[in-house]
């Protein structure tokens, strides 16, 4: 497993809790439910996940840095839509779309980490360019596109 007292452990736990909170937020959006506490938890943890990713030692810009930067940029309109615009008018749809996109980035990285760390998956796709990895990430993307469309179309009860 991983040690929760290390940066890797802390980062991993934050990521897993962010994914769990994100699933609850998206499930609520699909049902037209607003979950303010869960949304705040998700947005904060999603930001912390991306931010703590930049604390790891590195040389040069890595793909993980690009994903983390884009994930933070996607969170900004979600946070503004929720807290600045109060989800009024089109801001509800913007929030729904960016919340789903934020969860997608977390799941994208989780799938990439699973392929890098789980021996059975690593055997299927020893490199990120392997077909099994591309198929898995393509399916994840399609699922999240569908969820995003459904969440934007759903209206609060």
C-alpha positions in Angstrom: 0.0 0.0 0.0 1.3 3.5 0.7 2.4 5.3 3.8 -0.1 8.1 4.7 2.8 10.0 6.4 4.7 10.6 3.2 3.9 13.1 0.4 2.9 10.2 -1.9 0.6 8.8 0.8 -1.0 12.2 1.6 -1.4 13.0 -2.1 -2.9 9.6 -2.8 -5.4 9.8 0.0 -6.4 13.3 -1.0 -6.9 12.0 -4.6 -9.0 9.1 -3.5 -11.2 11.2 -1.2 -11.6 13.8 -4.0 -12.7 11.1 -6.4 -15.3 9.8 -3.8 -16.6 13.3 -3.2 -16.7 14.0 -6.9 -18.7 10.9 -7.6 -21.2 12.1 -5.0 -21.3 15.6 -6.5 -21.8 14.3 -10.1 -24.5 11.8 -8.9 -26.3 14.7 -7.3 -26.0 16.9 -10.4 -27.5 14.1 -12.5 -30.5 13.9 -10.1 -30.9 17.7 -9.9 -29.7 17.8 -6.3 -27.4 20.4 -4.8 -25.0 19.1 -2.2 -23.2 22.2 -0.9 -21.0 20.5 1.7 -20.0 17.7 -0.6 -19.4 20.2 -3.4 -17.1 22.3 -1.2 -15.3 19.2 -0.1 -14.8 18.0 -3.7 -13.6 21.4 -5.0 -11.1 21.8 -2.1 -9.8 18.2 -2.4 -9.6 18.4 -6.2 -7.6 21.6 -5.9 -5.3 20.1 -3.2 -4.7 17.0 -5.3 -3.5 19.0 -8.2 -1.5 21.4 -6.0 0.2 18.7 -4.0 1.3 17.1 -7.3 3.6 20.0 -7.9 5.4 19.3 -4.6 7.1 16.2 -5.9 10.8 16.6 -7.0 11.1 16.9 -10.7 13.4 18.2 -13.5 11.5 20.0 -16.3 7.9 20.0 -17.1 6.3 16.6 -17.1 2.9 15.4 -18.4 1.7 15.2 -14.8 2.4 19.0 -14.5 0.4 19.8 -17.6 -2.6 17.7 -16.4 -2.3 19.3 -12.9 -2.2 22.8 -14.4 -5.2 22.1 -16.7 -7.1 20.5 -13.8 -6.6 23.7 -11.7 -7.7 25.9 -14.6 -10.8 23.8 -15.0 -11.6 24.2 -11.3 -11.5 28.0 -11.4 -14.8 28.5 -13.3 -16.4 25.7 -11.2 -15.5 27.6 -8.0 -16.6 31.0 -9.5 -19.9 29.5 -10.8 -20.7 28.0 -7.4 -19.5 30.8 -5.1 -19.2 33.9 -7.2 -22.3 33.5 -9.4 -24.3 31.4 -7.0 -25.2 28.8 -9.8 -27.6 31.4 -11.3 -28.6 31.2 -14.9 -26.0 29.6 -17.2 -23.6 29.4 -14.3 -25.3 26.2 -13.2 -24.4 24.5 -16.5 -20.9 25.9 -16.3 -20.5 24.5 -12.8 -21.9 21.1 -13.8 -19.7 20.8 -16.8 -16.5 21.9 -15.0 -17.3 19.8 -12.0 -17.6 16.7 -14.2 -14.4 17.7 -16.1 -12.6 18.1 -12.8 -13.6 14.6 -11.7 -12.5 13.3 -15.1 -9.0 14.6 -14.6 -8.8 12.8 -11.2 -10.0 9.6 -12.7 -7.7 10.0 -15.8 -4.7 10.2 -13.4 -6.1 7.3 -11.3 -6.3 5.1 -14.4 -2.8 6.1 -15.4 -1.5 5.3 -12.0 -3.3 2.0 -12.0 -1.6 1.0 -15.2 1.7 2.1 -13.8 1.4 0.3 -10.5 -0.9 -2.7 -10.8 1.1 -5.6 -12.2 -1.8 -7.1 -14.2 -2.5 -3.8 -15.9 1.1 -3.0 -16.3 1.5 -6.4 -18.2 -1.4 -5.3 -20.5 0.1 -1.9 -21.2 3.8 -1.6 -20.3 3.9 2.0 -21.7 1.3 4.8 -21.8 1.2 4.5 -25.6 0.1 0.8 -25.4 -3.3 0.1 -27.0 -4.9 -1.2 -23.7 -4.0 2.0 -22.0 -5.4 4.1 -24.8 -8.6 2.0 -24.9 -9.1 2.3 -21.2 -8.6 6.1 -21.2 -10.8 6.4 -24.3 -13.6 4.6 -22.5 -13.2 6.8 -19.4 -13.3 9.9 -21.6 -16.5 8.7 -23.4 -18.2 8.0 -20.1 -17.3 11.5 -18.8 -18.4 13.2 -21.9 -21.8 11.5 -21.5 -21.9 12.4 -17.8 -21.0 16.0 -18.5 -23.7 16.4 -21.1 -26.3 14.8 -18.8 -25.1 16.9 -15.8 -25.3 20.2 -17.8 -28.9 19.3 -19.0 -30.1 18.3 -15.6 -31.7 21.2 -13.7 -31.9 21.5 -9.9 -35.2 20.4 -8.4 
